[in-house]
Amino acid sequence: MTNEEEAGDAQDRPVTFGELGVPGPLVRSLAQDGKKTAFPIQADTLPDSLAGRDVLGRGRTGSGKTLAFSIPLVARLGSYDSLGEVAMAEFRREMKRRRQERLEERRADDFLPHPRGLVLAPTRELANQINDVVQPLARMYGMTTTTVYGGVKYARQIRDLKAGADIVVACPGRLEDLLHQQALTLASVEVVVIDEADEMADMGFLPPVKRLLEQIRPDAQHMLFSATLDHGVDEVVNTFLHDPKVHSVDPANSEPELMTHHVFETTRADKHELVRTLASGKGRRILFTRTKFQAKKLAKNLTQSGIPAAELHGNLNQNQRDRNMAAFDSGDVNVMVATDVAARGIDVGGVELVVQVEPPDDPKSFVHRSGRTARAGKAGDVVTLVLPEQRRETRRLLNQAGIKTKPIAVTHDSPEVLELVGERAEKVEGWSLEQSQPVGGRRNGGQTKRGSFGTLSQEEREERERRLEQEKNARKKERRRRRAAERAERSAQANAASNGMHDNASESARSTGERRAQTRQERKGKNAVAESRGRNRAERRAGLSDPQAERRDYLFEHPEERRGGNPSKRDERRRKNNRQDSRTAGAASGGKRIHRKNENRIISDERGEAAKRHDRRMMAKYGNTEGPHRRHSKVKRVPFRSAGKRNGR
């Protein structure tokens, strides 16, 4: 064998991470995860990035860029190797010493969070994917990581920062907000990574990215990974990267060797059935739509048809996104219906089929949608559904994306379609995502804070739901009891304050005359309050109530409550009233006595209280019970009519 052949064989042979200079602790961590050899972009960039050089990596999606910058990020910040020369016991002692040192630093009163590593990503999903890769590597060196992005509360992110997070994976917008709140500083950042820079340029994130990079010290290591260098990405490279080493493994629009594209031409009448057929297989598949409404509607229709489907789009909050991703990642559902928000945020292994229900708007989205399959050396298929009016535009997108395939006219039962579907999955009736993945679950390899719900039986899920309902009711009762106790305490304090004020006032009123005046004033105030409470609401608003007139009317209607005069005369009147006949007895029941010569007659007002109140209001306002005198609105009077007629004559 010649030397050239030996060199060629060595070049084709997979390179291990240890041969690329990766520190021993990271090599062991990667080996535990089944990663022993490097992908091309990793083998190409790791020697330079581990040495501390600025790196510009260009490659297609799914080529292994996340691990390519995660390894040097952790290795540079850890700066400790136990490969061969140093025993693991000494390594663990060193990591323990570092953790204790950082703990003492956080206990200081003037502590301000200052992460040493920063990764910028365009979407929440991609930030979570990056954190899932970086976290186990950072744990080997005793370092912690956290994610920072919008759509969730600030409390958890600020708490993790104050706990001393060494590496922050962030979206630019929320990171700027936290910097304005002085929740952290970027002055100590030693390594910064900008992932999917072209996507951030398309989303308008480059201005905040530039502002963030200006706050990082110039001698920090910069690594930028992007599929293309358009829309201002080249300006960021020229401004902030110092003599970067360019690594371009694959063209931005190159098609993986194991990816197969299919363009199916269909009709509008058969399209829905064709989509259901493509989604009915057993393998994992992602269906891309153009709008959020289409994604939500399609996921609902598939679920009602017996095909469990999760949705992923911009109208979901972060808890719902994490729940749906956990369901798809753990295998509870095999179908994910998503918009372009997931084109760069989903890194789930084993996606066999990508269906573009609606063609994208630009060739870049076409490539990134397709990149959800055929990842990490596995095969995958991409199907694009085209209606007759979409043929020309789809052909243009395929040409710009560098994809050469011939469109095929199909129906939902065509052999080409059934071959892609493969073995059909059994239909599931009455499936609900809320039962499979409760809201609030944290995506971590299909695990949530309480364990893996995808493996629970129906009885265990029902028992768990009952337990959660009982806990919820117990918390409600506790809140009610606590609020009742607080109200009772406030009432007791108010009564105590009132009694104290009353005692002070009594002591200050030294003379008998002052005490009597105070008593009369309190009585008047109580009567006024009682009268104002008993007064009609409309009267109080209009200010038309006359308490004295109401009191007189009341005494007229209730003569037994009248007071005053000579006691002996009162007794005489009472005895005379007792001798009255049945008509006189009606006076005590609300009648009005009218005395005339040789006549004693009782007139009873049998109207209701509302009519009586109306008359009193009219009397108080207009002086009569009829109200104001108004002319009829329909009678039109022409002024000076008689004079006009005389002039006409």
Sequence and secondary structure as in RCSB ss.txt:
>XXXX:A:sequence
MTNEEEAGDAQDRPVTFGELGVPGPLVRSLAQDGKKTAFPIQADTLPDSLAGRDVLGRGRTGSGKTLAFSIPLVA
RLGSYDSLGEVAMAEFRREMKRRRQERLEERRADDFLPHPRGLVLAPTRELANQINDVVQPLARMYGMTTTTVYG
GVKYARQIRDLKAGADIVVACPGRLEDLLHQQALTLASVEVVVIDEADEMADMGFLPPVKRLLEQIRPDAQHMLF
SATLDHGVDEVVNTFLHDPKVHSVDPANSEPELMTHHVFETTRADKHELVRTLASGKGRRILFTRTKFQAKKLAK
NLTQSGIPAAELHGNLNQNQRDRNMAAFDSGDVNVMVATDVAARGIDVGGVELVVQVEPPDDPKSFVHRSGRTAR
AGKAGDVVTLVLPEQRRETRRLLNQAGIKTKPIAVTHDSPEVLELVGERAEKVEGWSLEQSQPVGGRRNGGQTKR
GSFGTLSQEEREERERRLEQEKNARKKERRRRRAAERAERSAQANAASNGMHDNASESARSTGERRAQTRQERKG
KNAVAESRGRNRAERRAGLSDPQAERRDYLFEHPEERRGGNPSKRDERRRKNNRQDSRTAGAASGGKRIHRKNEN
RIISDERGEAAKRHDRRMMAKYGNTEGPHRRHSKVKRVPFRSAGKRNGR
>XXXX:A:secstr
  HHHHHHHHHHS  BTTTTT  HHHHHHHHHTT  B  HHHHHHHHHHHTT  EEEE  TTSSHHHHHHHHHHH
HHH    SSSS HHHHHHHHHHHHHHHHHHHTSTT     SEEEE SSHHHHHHHHHHHHHHHHHTT  EEEE S
SS HHHHHHHHHTT SEEEE HHHHHHHHHTTS   TT  EEEEESHHHHHHTT HHHHHHHHHTS TTSEEEEE
ES  TTTHHHHHHHH SS EEEE S TT   TTEEEEEEE  HHHHHHHHHHHT BSSEEEEE SSHHHHHHHHH
HHHHTT  EEEESTTS HHHHHHHHHHHHHTS SEEEE GGGTTT   TTEEEEEESS  SSHHHHHHHHTTSS 
TT  EEEEEEE GGGHHHHHHHHHHHT     EE  TT HHHHHHH SB    TT  HHHHS TT   BTTBBTT
B GGG  HHHHHHHHHHHHHHHHHHHHHHHHHHHHHHHHHHHHHHHHHHHHHHHHHHH  SHHHHHHHHHHHHHH
HHHHHHHHHS HHHHHHT   HHHHHHHHHHH GGG   S HHHHHHHHHHHHT  HHHHGGGGTEEEEEETTEE
EEEE    HHHHHHHHHHHHHHSSSS      TT    TTHHHHHHHH 
